[in-house]
């Protein structure tokens, strides 16, 4: 089993262990209740965006099938975007460290969903 490591912007080196994992790295996620920004480790795996407190424990999942992904209009927080899962009232607020990193994450989500929508019953997300 080959080892893999993530760079600071979340791109993978030696990407041979998990072919269905397309991106991983640190992002900020806004807390649902307190609205504070907390760092979280994110892994984009197939149609799930998983996250957790560290690199070894991405415990929570955001289902991306049919999700709406939008760049957020916010003057106080740069590099922010939202993910709203299909048929969900909750919107996840995410923030990257740079504009490039933000774009990479948003594109990676769209690419994975397009991959899983071909020939199946999955629906690609909307990136706005």
C-alpha positions in Angstrom: 0.0 0.0 0.0 1.5 3.3 -1.1 1.7 6.2 1.3 0.1 9.5 0.5 0.6 12.9 2.0 -1.2 16.1 1.6 0.4 19.4 0.8 -0.7 22.6 2.6 -3.3 23.3 -0.2 -4.8 19.8 0.0 -3.4 18.3 -3.2 -2.3 14.7 -3.0 1.2 13.4 -3.5 1.6 9.7 -4.6 -2.1 9.3 -5.1 -2.3 5.5 -5.4 -4.0 4.2 -2.2 -7.5 5.5 -2.6 -8.5 6.0 -6.2 -11.9 7.3 -5.3 -10.5 10.0 -3.0 -9.9 13.0 -5.1 -9.0 15.8 -2.7 -8.1 16.2 1.0 -6.9 19.0 3.2 -7.6 21.6 5.8 -10.4 24.0 5.5 -12.4 26.1 7.9 -16.0 25.2 8.6 -18.4 27.5 10.3 -20.0 25.9 13.4 -23.8 25.3 13.0 -24.7 26.8 16.4 -22.1 29.3 17.4 -21.1 30.4 13.8 -17.4 30.3 14.8 -14.9 29.2 12.2 -13.0 26.1 13.2 -10.4 24.2 11.2 -11.4 20.8 10.0 -9.7 18.1 7.9 -11.8 17.4 4.8 -11.7 14.4 2.4 -13.6 14.3 -0.8 -14.4 10.6 -1.3 -16.7 9.5 -4.1 -19.9 11.4 -3.4 -19.2 12.3 0.2 -17.4 15.3 1.6 -16.1 13.9 4.9 -14.7 16.0 7.7 -13.3 15.8 11.2 -11.0 17.3 13.8 -7.8 15.7 12.4 -6.4 13.7 9.5 -7.1 10.3 11.0 -10.8 10.8 11.9 -13.0 12.3 9.3 -16.2 11.2 11.0 -19.0 13.4 9.6 -20.3 13.3 6.1 -22.0 15.7 3.7 -23.8 14.0 0.9 -23.1 15.7 -2.4 -25.6 14.0 -4.6 -27.7 16.8 -6.0 -26.0 19.4 -3.7 -25.8 23.0 -4.6 -22.3 24.5 -4.3 -22.1 28.3 -4.3 -19.4 30.9 -3.9 -20.6 33.0 -0.9 -21.0 36.8 -1.2 -19.4 38.0 2.0 -17.3 41.1 2.5 -16.1 39.9 5.9 -14.9 36.4 4.9 -12.8 35.8 1.9 -12.6 32.5 0.0 -15.9 31.2 1.4 -18.4 29.0 -0.3 -21.5 27.0 0.7 -22.7 23.5 0.2 -26.4 22.8 0.6 -27.2 19.1 0.3 -30.3 18.1 -1.7 -33.5 18.1 0.4 -31.7 19.6 3.4 -32.4 22.8 5.3 -28.8 23.0 6.5 -26.2 24.9 4.6 -22.5 24.2 5.3 -20.3 27.3 5.2 -16.7 26.5 4.2 -13.6 28.7 3.8 -10.2 28.1 2.2 -6.9 29.8 2.7 -6.7 31.3 -0.7 -8.8 31.9 -3.8 -7.0 29.2 -5.7 -7.6 26.7 -3.0 -11.3 27.7 -2.9 -11.6 27.2 -6.6 -9.8 23.8 -6.5 -12.2 22.5 -3.9 -15.3 23.7 -5.7 -14.1 22.2 -9.0 -13.1 18.9 -7.3 -16.7 18.6 -5.9 -18.2 19.2 -9.3 -15.8 16.8 -11.1 -16.5 14.0 -8.7 -20.2 14.3 -9.1 -20.0 14.5 -12.8 -17.9 11.2 -12.7 -20.6 9.5 -10.5 -23.5 10.9 -12.6 -22.4 9.2 -15.8 -24.5 6.1 -16.6 -26.0 6.0 -13.1 -28.9 7.6 -11.3 -26.8 10.2 -9.6 -27.3 13.9 -10.4 -24.4 16.3 -10.6 -24.3 19.3 -8.3 -24.9 22.8 -9.2 -21.8 25.1 -8.9 -22.6 28.8 -9.0 
